[in-house]
Amino acid sequence: MTEKALSFGLLLFPNVTQLDLTGPYEVLARVPGARVHLLWKTLDPVRSDTGLTILPTVTLAEAPPLDLILVPGGGGINALLTDEEVLDFLEERASSTRYLAGICTGSLVLGAAGLLDGKRAGTHWASRDFLSAFGATPVAERVVVDGTLFTGGGVTAGIDVALRIVGELIDETAAKLVQLSIEYDPQPPFDAGSPERAGERETADLLARMRPMLEARAAAVAAGANALQRRRSGRAG
């Protein structure tokens, strides 16, 4: 009997960081027979935070059963932290989806949906402390696995997360074949991909540039955490 084809759903939203989305997409789309869906509220073109326009393939309302739901990050996640339509979708689908994944700050969206309570989770290093607002334990690792939850660091870590997911869903050989097919063999020209490696001066310079974004993120996380508590209190009442 032929096994059911795997079905992956990747959330697409305005101001997404495209590599958070397209890195995992490239990995998952190479799984033999798999179907990869780009999910959003409408089928209208969606603009990334650097101007790349991407087309959703199915609406949230019409999404098929999924083996994986993956949420990428980007500046657009601030609005999602209090977006009831998106958060309700994630919360409702979580119980029937085999795996959940958050790439970069997409992990915060899973948190706002109430899906990180008591979980170990990762995200971009500059937003890692925000995870605790949603009941998660922040972990400084490139890929963090807690049961059926996969989260990862910033942007490029999405490829690593997706390869780990393929290894879990199928096997290590399948993941290795995908890795080989995309020649994923990182040898960066500079050893500056983390605060620890970049050093204090470069990290401080970047944080200074990021300050307005991080202040806006802090306000959005606080609003998202408060909204989550209100939803839970309403259900309890």
Residue pairs with C-beta under 8 A, 6 or more apart in sequence:
5 33
5 34
5 35
6 31
6 33
6 34
6 35
6 67
6 68
6 169
7 34
7 35
7 37
7 64
7 65
7 66
7 67
7 68
8 28
8 31
8 34
8 35
8 36
8 37
8 66
8 67
8 68
8 70
9 37
9 39
9 63
9 66
9 68
9 69
9 70
9 93
9 97
10 21
10 24
10 25
10 28
10 36
10 37
10 38
10 39
10 70
10 72
11 39
11 40
11 69
11 70
11 71
11 72
11 86
11 106
11 109
12 21
12 38
12 39
12 40
12 46
12 54
12 56
13 40
13 46
13 74
13 76
13 77
13 79
13 80
13 86
14 46
14 47
14 76
14 79
15 47
15 48
15 49
15 74
15 75
15 76
16 46
16 48
16 49
16 54
16 72
16 73
16 74
16 76
17 48
17 49
17 50
17 72
17 73
17 74
17 75
17 104
17 155
18 48
18 49
18 50
18 52
18 54
18 74
19 155
19 156
19 158
20 72
20 73
20 74
20 103
20 104
20 106
20 155
20 158
21 38
21 48
21 54
21 72
21 103
21 158
23 103
23 155
23 156
23 158
23 159
23 162
24 70
24 72
24 101
24 103
24 158
24 159
24 161
24 162
25 36
25 38
26 159
26 182
27 159
27 162
27 163
27 166
27 178
27 182
28 34
28 36
28 68
28 70
28 162
28 165
28 166
29 36
30 178
30 181
30 182
31 166
31 169
31 170
31 174
31 178
35 64
37 57
37 58
37 63
37 64
37 66
38 54
38 55
38 56
38 57
38 58
39 56
39 57
39 58
39 59
39 60
39 63
39 69
40 46
40 56
40 59
40 60
41 59
41 60
41 85
41 86
42 56
42 59
43 55
43 56
43 57
43 58
43 59
44 56
45 53
45 54
45 55
46 53
46 54
46 55
46 56
47 53
48 54
48 74
49 74
49 75
49 76
58 64
60 85
60 86
60 89
63 89
63 93
65 96
66 93
66 97
67 97
67 98
67 99
67 169
68 97
68 98
68 99
68 100
68 101
68 165
68 169
69 90
69 93
69 94
69 97
69 99
69 100
69 101
70 100
70 101
70 102
70 103
70 106
70 162
71 90
71 100
71 101
71 102
71 103
71 106
71 107
71 109
71 110
72 103
72 104
72 106
72 158
73 102
73 103
73 104
73 105
73 106
73 107
73 108
73 123
73 124
73 154
73 155
74 104
74 105
74 106
75 213
77 105
77 106
77 108
77 109
77 220
78 216
78 217
78 220
79 220
80 86
80 87
80 109
80 112
81 108
81 109
81 112
81 220
81 221
81 223
81 224
81 227
82 112
82 220
82 223
82 224
82 227
86 109
86 113
87 109
87 112
87 113
87 114
90 100
90 109
90 110
90 113
90 115
91 113
91 114
91 115
94 100
94 113
94 115
98 148
98 169
99 148
99 149
99 150
99 165
99 168
99 169
100 110
100 115
100 148
100 149
100 150
101 149
101 150
101 151
101 152
101 161
101 162
101 165
102 108
102 109
102 110
102 121
102 123
102 149
102 150
102 151
102 152
103 151
103 152
103 155
103 157
103 158
103 161
104 123
104 124
104 127
104 152
104 153
104 154
104 155
104 157
104 158
105 123
105 124
105 127
105 154
105 217
106 123
107 116
107 121
107 122
107 123
107 131
107 136
107 151
107 152
108 123
108 127
108 130
108 131
108 134
108 221
108 224
110 116
110 121
110 134
110 149
110 151
111 121
111 131
111 133
111 134
111 135
111 136
111 224
111 228
112 134
112 224
112 225
112 227
112 228
113 228
114 134
114 228
114 231
114 232
115 149
116 131
116 134
116 135
116 136
116 149
117 134
117 135
117 136
118 135
118 136
118 137
119 135
119 136
119 137
119 146
119 147
119 149
120 136
120 137
120 139
120 144
120 146
121 131
121 136
121 137
121 138
121 139
121 144
121 146
121 149
121 151
122 128
122 138
122 139
122 140
122 141
122 142
122 143
122 144
122 151
122 152
122 153
122 157
123 130
123 131
123 138
123 151
123 152
123 153
123 154
124 153
124 154
124 155
125 140
125 153
125 154
125 194
125 195
126 154
126 206
126 207
126 210
126 214
127 214
127 217
128 138
128 140
129 138
130 217
130 218
130 221
131 137
131 138
132 138
133 221
133 222
133 224
133 225
134 221
134 224
134 225
134 228
141 153
142 152
142 153
142 157
142 160
143 150
143 151
143 152
143 153
143 157
143 160
143 161
143 164
144 150
144 151
144 152
145 164
150 161
150 164
150 165
151 161
152 158
152 160
152 161
156 186
156 193
159 182
159 184
163 175
163 178
163 179
163 184
164 175
166 174
166 175
166 178
167 174
167 175
191 197
192 198
192 199
192 202
195 203
198 206
207 214
